[in-house]
Amino acid sequence: MKPHKNSFQRDQSRFKFIGHALHGDGNFRPFVFYDKYDRAFDVTESYLIRYPRESLEKYARRNELAFYTSPMLRVVSKFVSYVHAKPVMREYQNPIYEAIGDNCDGKNNSVDVFWQDFMVEAKARGSMLLLVDMPRDISGTLADQLNNRQLPYWTPIFPELVKEYRVGDDGLFDYVKFRGNLTIDNEEVPVCWYFDKEEWYVQDEDDVTLDSGQHNLGVCPIVAFTEFGDFPCFGSFSPIADLAKRLFNLDSELDEILRAQTFSILTMQVPEDTTDEQRLESARNVGESIGTSNLMMHTGSTPTFIAPESGPANIYLQRINQINEQIQDIGLVIAVPEQQESGIAMENRFHAINSELAKFCVRMEDLERKAWELTARWLGMEAQPEIGWPRNFNIADVEKELMMLEKMQDTNLPSAVVAEQQKKIVTTQFDGYESDRLEELTNSIDQDATERQQEVNDDG
């Protein structure tokens, strides 16, 4: 199935926007141009929305002072860190696969390191592509291939770089065409890469073919990760990008309010019969003396200050806090101590995190299996590595579980029940340990319980 052109262009734009929100680049980092008189005359594309009737100079100043804290990166990194903490089981069963596992991308990154970066991009967008390619110049012997790293390598592809694609009835790509780079005479040149089930080629920006060849794999060497459904897919964290854009604007707007209203307005009395020219001269003299640009004159006898209204700033702060809470809610972030959640809400959130982590790992395991299948095709091998991504995550509130244990002990529940609660706490607290070590710790609980029961029997 080939996507409608306009529909996929919208998808590309959306993926590009999410990528900017993740890394805080692109339109989140606008650049201001100034003329020789230090006057702003242009601003690159920016996610800051210009006010109606806002002058270019003021808009440029807002862009120059704007800051972006990348809330999406913090949330996604936290989610992926839970996956990092659980080891992935791999049995290569072959020195070639082991060599690829130690350097899967041709950049000396192991499979685990490669997936760490890949998962951040995939979780943010909800979609990512993976190319499994092979160097063109292959030595004759296996030893030469291993020594010279002439083995298949894995390359991530951002979905916003895809220009064309078609998905077959089997759910796999028939072909994919995407933007990339090619090194020509030690210079990176923008090109388009094309892969289908039999051949590949690379073209320059004028659609002139620079290189081509046959791979004869019988399948397209590009596979897709999606968080759910078919490619393209936007993940559950993608709305955070929209909230991040609004937060970017709110912070800038609040900054403008604070810059304009932080300092009280100086008022100065003048005689009632003072002319306009005399008032301007007085204001100029005062401004030069005290350095204030906010001065209001009035007739009367007492100089004073007028404090600006704090209401607008407070409204902005409330809205900023609300959006941050929405981001945490979408990102399944556990509340910090000063933002305590109810016990039921906390329990539901832990359950949701564990469930989402398990589903994410199922998808990642499926993607890695496809990557190894393509790797085996390139090598002409039948056997493939055995892999197993974690399924059980014990994200929980250890402090709450300790309180539950204390209540169980106070109510004299059976020792077997207390022991099970102790195991739950140990399993949660030391979840990142090797399975053998974790089993040793949990077995020690049963051993201690048995010894205590033996002491009771002896005393009786």
PLY file of the C-alpha trace (Angstrom):
ply
format ascii 1.0
element vertex 460
property float x
property float y
property float z
element edge 459
property int vertex1
property int vertex2
end_header
0.00 0.00 0.00
1.45 3.34 -1.06
0.40 6.30 1.12
-1.37 9.34 -0.25
1.27 12.00 -0.96
-0.40 14.86 0.92
-1.19 12.65 3.89
2.39 11.45 4.20
3.74 14.99 3.84
1.68 15.89 6.89
3.09 12.86 8.69
6.64 13.90 7.75
6.03 17.40 9.08
4.66 15.93 12.31
7.64 13.61 12.79
10.02 16.49 12.12
8.25 18.62 14.73
8.46 15.81 17.32
12.18 15.44 16.60
12.66 19.17 17.23
10.71 18.92 20.48
12.84 15.97 21.57
16.23 17.54 20.95
15.36 21.22 21.34
16.72 22.14 17.91
15.20 23.44 14.68
12.52 26.06 15.32
13.08 25.77 19.07
16.48 27.42 18.47
15.67 30.42 16.24
18.41 32.71 15.03
18.09 36.51 14.88
19.76 38.54 12.12
20.94 42.11 12.77
22.06 44.85 10.40
25.21 46.94 10.79
23.31 49.32 13.07
22.49 46.42 15.43
18.84 46.48 14.43
16.98 43.20 13.98
15.76 42.74 10.44
14.93 39.01 10.24
14.28 35.92 12.35
14.57 32.31 11.19
11.51 30.10 11.49
10.51 29.88 15.12
7.94 28.05 17.21
7.34 31.30 19.09
4.03 32.73 17.90
4.27 36.42 17.04
1.77 38.72 18.78
-0.69 40.70 16.64
0.93 44.06 15.84
4.18 42.96 17.53
7.09 44.78 15.96
9.89 42.78 14.39
12.36 44.26 16.88
10.36 43.08 19.89
9.69 39.69 18.30
13.39 39.31 17.57
14.25 40.19 21.18
11.81 37.54 22.43
13.40 34.93 20.17
16.88 35.92 21.30
15.92 35.52 24.97
13.71 32.43 24.55
14.79 29.22 26.25
13.64 25.62 25.83
14.08 22.96 28.49
13.14 19.90 26.35
10.55 18.28 28.63
10.05 15.50 26.07
13.68 14.39 26.30
13.47 14.18 30.09
10.28 12.12 30.01
11.42 9.78 27.22
14.85 9.26 28.77
13.23 8.33 32.08
10.99 5.77 30.39
13.83 4.23 28.40
16.04 4.10 31.51
13.69 1.48 32.97
14.35 -0.71 29.93
18.12 -0.14 30.20
18.04 -1.45 33.76
16.85 -4.89 32.62
19.34 -6.99 30.63
18.38 -8.44 27.24
19.14 -12.15 26.84
21.19 -12.95 23.72
22.87 -16.20 22.69
24.83 -15.60 19.51
26.03 -19.21 18.93
28.43 -17.97 16.26
31.59 -15.79 16.27
30.24 -13.76 13.33
27.07 -12.83 15.18
29.10 -12.12 18.30
31.31 -9.73 16.31
28.21 -7.95 14.98
26.78 -7.81 18.51
29.94 -6.04 19.68
29.87 -3.58 16.77
26.49 -3.61 15.05
26.61 -0.21 13.34
30.21 -0.04 12.10
30.92 2.65 14.71
32.08 0.30 17.48
28.71 0.47 19.25
27.39 -2.74 20.71
23.78 -3.80 20.17
22.80 -2.57 23.65
24.39 0.85 23.08
22.81 1.08 19.63
19.34 0.34 21.04
19.73 2.92 23.81
19.77 5.82 21.33
17.31 4.12 18.99
14.70 3.64 21.73
14.76 7.32 22.70
13.99 8.34 19.12
11.41 5.57 18.68
9.53 6.22 21.91
9.26 9.94 21.20
7.97 9.55 17.64
6.19 6.20 17.88
7.95 5.09 14.67
11.50 4.44 13.50
13.05 2.56 10.59
16.10 0.30 10.58
18.29 -0.46 7.58
20.45 -3.59 7.58
23.05 -3.09 4.86
26.27 -4.76 3.75
29.61 -3.29 2.64
30.21 -3.66 -1.09
33.85 -4.82 -0.91
33.97 -8.24 0.74
37.17 -10.23 1.33
37.31 -13.87 0.37
37.78 -15.48 3.77
35.71 -15.33 6.94
38.79 -14.33 8.94
39.35 -11.32 6.67
35.72 -10.29 6.99
35.90 -10.46 10.78
39.22 -8.62 10.99
38.15 -5.86 8.59
34.56 -5.61 9.89
33.13 -6.54 6.46
29.86 -7.60 8.00
26.26 -6.35 7.88
25.69 -3.12 9.80
22.54 -1.53 11.23
21.53 2.08 10.51
18.60 3.97 12.09
16.38 6.01 9.76
14.15 8.81 11.05
10.63 8.61 9.60
10.71 12.29 8.66
13.48 11.45 6.16
11.31 8.97 4.23
10.21 10.33 0.84
8.33 7.33 -0.55
7.45 3.83 0.56
5.06 0.98 -0.08
3.95 -1.72 2.35
3.04 -5.13 0.97
0.28 -7.48 2.04
2.76 -9.20 4.37
3.16 -5.96 6.36
6.77 -5.51 5.20
8.15 -2.81 2.95
8.17 -3.42 -0.80
10.45 -0.40 -1.15
11.61 2.67 0.77
13.18 5.87 -0.53
14.70 8.23 2.03
16.95 11.26 2.32
20.49 10.83 3.57
24.12 11.70 2.86
26.93 10.25 0.81
30.63 11.00 1.21
32.12 12.11 -2.11
35.71 13.36 -2.14
35.69 13.68 1.67
32.56 15.84 1.56
29.05 14.99 2.77
26.58 15.37 -0.10
22.77 15.22 0.34
21.32 12.30 -1.61
18.33 9.95 -1.74
18.69 6.25 -1.05
16.35 3.61 -2.48
15.96 -0.04 -1.44
13.46 -2.61 -2.64
13.37 -6.42 -2.61
16.12 -6.87 -5.20
18.08 -3.70 -5.83
19.28 -0.41 -4.42
20.46 2.90 -5.81
21.51 6.34 -4.64
20.64 9.60 -6.46
21.69 13.21 -6.05
19.26 16.11 -5.65
18.78 16.26 -9.44
17.70 12.57 -9.53
20.96 11.57 -11.21
21.96 8.03 -10.21
25.35 8.03 -8.52
25.57 4.34 -7.70
23.39 1.23 -7.78
23.48 -2.51 -7.35
21.65 -5.76 -6.69
21.37 -7.23 -3.21
19.16 -10.23 -4.13
17.84 -10.67 -0.60
14.29 -11.25 -1.79
13.08 -8.76 0.84
13.56 -5.05 1.44
16.45 -4.63 3.93
14.53 -1.92 5.82
12.17 -2.80 8.68
9.97 -0.57 10.82
9.38 -0.16 14.52
5.96 1.15 15.49
4.58 1.54 18.98
1.27 0.14 17.76
-0.28 -0.53 14.37
1.28 -0.11 10.95
3.82 2.44 9.76
3.56 5.40 10.09
2.47 5.55 13.72
2.55 8.35 16.29
3.26 7.10 19.79
1.58 7.80 23.11
4.23 10.40 24.02
3.80 12.46 20.83
1.26 14.92 22.41
4.08 16.04 24.70
5.60 17.81 21.67
2.51 20.03 21.37
2.54 20.80 25.08
6.27 21.56 24.87
5.60 24.10 22.12
2.93 25.79 24.24
5.29 25.77 27.21
7.98 27.36 25.03
5.60 30.23 24.24
4.30 30.57 27.79
7.83 30.89 29.18
8.60 33.59 26.62
5.37 35.46 27.32
5.95 35.29 31.07
9.46 36.60 30.52
8.03 39.62 28.73
5.64 40.30 31.60
8.44 40.07 34.16
10.76 42.29 32.13
8.04 44.91 31.77
6.57 44.73 35.29
9.16 43.47 37.73
10.21 46.97 38.71
7.77 49.47 40.12
6.92 52.52 38.06
8.43 55.76 39.40
6.03 58.69 39.63
7.19 62.30 39.90
5.07 65.34 40.80
5.31 68.47 38.67
3.69 71.88 39.07
0.26 72.13 37.52
1.29 75.00 35.23
4.30 73.07 33.79
4.42 72.92 29.97
4.82 69.71 28.02
8.37 70.68 27.03
9.28 71.26 30.68
7.83 67.88 31.65
9.84 66.09 28.96
13.00 67.84 30.08
12.36 66.84 33.71
11.70 63.23 32.70
14.93 63.15 30.66
16.97 64.47 33.56
15.47 61.96 36.01
15.94 59.08 33.59
19.61 59.94 33.09
20.12 60.16 36.84
18.42 56.95 38.00
18.41 54.91 34.82
14.72 54.07 34.70
12.63 53.83 31.56
9.33 53.59 33.44
8.35 57.03 34.67
4.91 58.57 35.10
4.39 62.26 35.99
1.52 63.66 37.97
0.58 66.87 39.75
0.65 66.73 43.51
3.06 66.88 46.36
4.34 63.33 47.09
6.75 61.24 44.94
5.90 57.55 45.06
6.11 54.24 43.25
3.23 52.34 41.65
3.66 48.56 42.00
2.57 46.60 38.91
-0.28 44.10 39.15
0.97 40.54 39.80
-2.19 38.89 38.48
-1.06 38.25 34.86
2.24 36.72 35.98
0.44 34.45 38.47
-2.00 33.31 35.78
0.92 32.38 33.52
2.66 30.50 36.33
-0.50 28.53 37.02
-0.86 27.63 33.35
2.80 26.60 33.12
2.36 24.34 36.15
-0.76 22.81 34.60
1.05 21.99 31.37
3.98 20.49 33.27
1.52 18.28 35.14
-0.06 17.20 31.85
3.37 16.31 30.48
4.12 14.23 33.57
0.74 12.52 33.31
1.22 11.58 29.63
4.82 10.55 30.30
3.82 8.33 33.25
6.20 10.24 35.51
5.95 9.36 39.19
5.12 12.42 41.26
8.01 14.04 43.10
7.74 14.27 46.93
6.24 17.78 46.91
3.60 16.57 44.43
2.26 13.60 46.36
-0.32 11.45 44.60
-3.01 9.44 46.31
-2.30 5.78 46.98
-4.75 4.61 44.31
-3.43 7.07 41.73
0.14 6.01 42.47
-0.76 2.32 42.21
-2.51 2.89 38.88
0.46 4.80 37.54
2.91 2.05 38.53
0.65 -0.50 36.84
0.48 1.64 33.68
4.27 2.04 33.57
4.88 -1.70 33.98
2.32 -2.47 31.27
3.71 0.10 28.81
7.28 -1.08 29.39
6.28 -4.67 28.65
4.47 -3.70 25.44
7.39 -1.55 24.32
9.84 -4.42 24.88
7.65 -6.81 22.89
7.87 -4.43 19.94
11.62 -3.97 20.36
12.19 -7.73 20.53
10.21 -8.17 17.32
12.33 -5.48 15.63
15.60 -7.06 16.76
14.49 -10.47 15.48
13.79 -8.93 12.07
17.20 -7.23 12.15
18.94 -10.54 12.81
16.87 -12.24 10.09
18.11 -9.67 7.57
21.65 -10.03 8.90
21.44 -13.79 8.37
20.18 -13.27 4.81
23.15 -11.05 4.01
25.51 -13.71 5.37
23.70 -16.62 3.74
23.25 -18.31 7.12
20.29 -20.25 8.49
20.85 -20.05 12.26
20.10 -16.83 14.07
20.85 -15.54 17.57
18.35 -16.33 20.30
17.11 -13.19 22.01
14.69 -12.36 24.79
13.73 -8.87 25.92
12.44 -8.38 29.48
8.73 -8.64 30.12
8.36 -8.21 33.88
9.10 -4.82 35.36
8.74 -4.23 39.05
8.43 -0.46 39.13
6.86 0.23 42.51
7.02 2.46 45.58
9.47 0.69 47.90
8.62 3.01 50.78
4.95 2.12 50.47
5.76 -1.60 50.32
7.87 -1.27 53.50
4.92 0.33 55.29
2.74 -2.55 54.13
5.32 -5.02 55.48
5.30 -3.26 58.86
1.50 -3.51 59.04
1.64 -7.21 58.19
4.12 -7.81 60.98
2.09 -5.76 63.46
-1.06 -7.76 62.72
0.78 -11.09 63.16
0.03 -12.38 59.69
1.50 -15.81 58.90
5.24 -15.87 58.35
4.75 -17.15 54.81
2.73 -14.01 53.94
5.35 -11.74 55.53
8.10 -13.55 53.62
6.32 -13.01 50.31
6.07 -9.27 51.01
9.77 -9.19 51.88
10.56 -10.90 48.57
8.49 -8.32 46.72
10.47 -5.51 48.33
13.82 -7.16 47.58
12.82 -7.89 43.98
11.72 -4.28 43.47
14.72 -2.67 45.15
17.33 -4.86 43.43
15.56 -5.32 40.11
18.68 -4.51 38.10
20.74 -7.30 39.66
21.72 -10.45 37.80
19.05 -13.15 38.08
21.34 -15.50 40.03
22.18 -12.83 42.60
18.54 -11.78 42.92
17.48 -15.39 43.44
20.15 -15.73 46.13
18.75 -12.72 47.98
15.15 -13.93 47.85
16.17 -17.44 48.92
17.89 -15.96 51.96
14.47 -14.72 53.14
13.11 -18.27 53.17
16.26 -19.49 54.86
15.97 -16.89 57.64
12.28 -17.72 58.09
13.11 -21.42 58.41
15.85 -20.73 60.97
13.54 -18.53 63.06
10.84 -21.19 63.00
13.40 -23.79 64.11
14.39 -21.57 67.04
10.74 -21.29 68.08
10.33 -25.06 67.92
13.47 -25.61 69.97
12.31 -23.14 72.63
8.93 -24.85 72.76
0 1
1 2
2 3
3 4
4 5
5 6
6 7
7 8
8 9
9 10
10 11
11 12
12 13
13 14
14 15
15 16
16 17
17 18
18 19
19 20
20 21
21 22
22 23
23 24
24 25
25 26
26 27
27 28
28 29
29 30
30 31
31 32
32 33
33 34
34 35
35 36
36 37
37 38
38 39
39 40
40 41
41 42
42 43
43 44
44 45
45 46
46 47
47 48
48 49
49 50
50 51
51 52
52 53
53 54
54 55
55 56
56 57
57 58
58 59
59 60
60 61
61 62
62 63
63 64
64 65
65 66
66 67
67 68
68 69
69 70
70 71
71 72
72 73
73 74
74 75
75 76
76 77
77 78
78 79
79 80
80 81
81 82
82 83
83 84
84 85
85 86
86 87
87 88
88 89
89 90
90 91
91 92
92 93
93 94
94 95
95 96
96 97
97 98
98 99
99 100
100 101
101 102
102 103
103 104
104 105
105 106
106 107
107 108
108 109
109 110
110 111
111 112
112 113
113 114
114 115
115 116
116 117
117 118
118 119
119 120
120 121
121 122
122 123
123 124
124 125
125 126
126 127
127 128
128 129
129 130
130 131
131 132
132 133
133 134
134 135
135 136
136 137
137 138
138 139
139 140
140 141
141 142
142 143
143 144
144 145
145 146
146 147
147 148
148 149
149 150
150 151
151 152
152 153
153 154
154 155
155 156
156 157
157 158
158 159
159 160
160 161
161 162
162 163
163 164
164 165
165 166
166 167
167 168
168 169
169 170
170 171
171 172
172 173
173 174
174 175
175 176
176 177
177 178
178 179
179 180
180 181
181 182
182 183
183 184
184 185
185 186
186 187
187 188
188 189
189 190
190 191
191 192
192 193
193 194
194 195
195 196
196 197
197 198
198 199
199 200
200 201
201 202
202 203
203 204
204 205
205 206
206 207
207 208
208 209
209 210
210 211
211 212
212 213
213 214
214 215
215 216
216 217
217 218
218 219
219 220
220 221
221 222
222 223
223 224
224 225
225 226
226 227
227 228
228 229
229 230
230 231
231 232
232 233
233 234
234 235
235 236
236 237
237 238
238 239
239 240
240 241
241 242
242 243
243 244
244 245
245 246
246 247
247 248
248 249
249 250
250 251
251 252
252 253
253 254
254 255
255 256
256 257
257 258
258 259
259 260
260 261
261 262
262 263
263 264
264 265
265 266
266 267
267 268
268 269
269 270
270 271
271 272
272 273
273 274
274 275
275 276
276 277
277 278
278 279
279 280
280 281
281 282
282 283
283 284
284 285
285 286
286 287
287 288
288 289
289 290
290 291
291 292
292 293
293 294
294 295
295 296
296 297
297 298
298 299
299 300
300 301
301 302
302 303
303 304
304 305
305 306
306 307
307 308
308 309
309 310
310 311
311 312
312 313
313 314
314 315
315 316
316 317
317 318
318 319
319 320
320 321
321 322
322 323
323 324
324 325
325 326
326 327
327 328
328 329
329 330
330 331
331 332
332 333
333 334
334 335
335 336
336 337
337 338
338 339
339 340
340 341
341 342
342 343
343 344
344 345
345 346
346 347
347 348
348 349
349 350
350 351
351 352
352 353
353 354
354 355
355 356
356 357
357 358
358 359
359 360
360 361
361 362
362 363
363 364
364 365
365 366
366 367
367 368
368 369
369 370
370 371
371 372
372 373
373 374
374 375
375 376
376 377
377 378
378 379
379 380
380 381
381 382
382 383
383 384
384 385
385 386
386 387
387 388
388 389
389 390
390 391
391 392
392 393
393 394
394 395
395 396
396 397
397 398
398 399
399 400
400 401
401 402
402 403
403 404
404 405
405 406
406 407
407 408
408 409
409 410
410 411
411 412
412 413
413 414
414 415
415 416
416 417
417 418
418 419
419 420
420 421
421 422
422 423
423 424
424 425
425 426
426 427
427 428
428 429
429 430
430 431
431 432
432 433
433 434
434 435
435 436
436 437
437 438
438 439
439 440
440 441
441 442
442 443
443 444
444 445
445 446
446 447
447 448
448 449
449 450
450 451
451 452
452 453
453 454
454 455
455 456
456 457
457 458
458 459
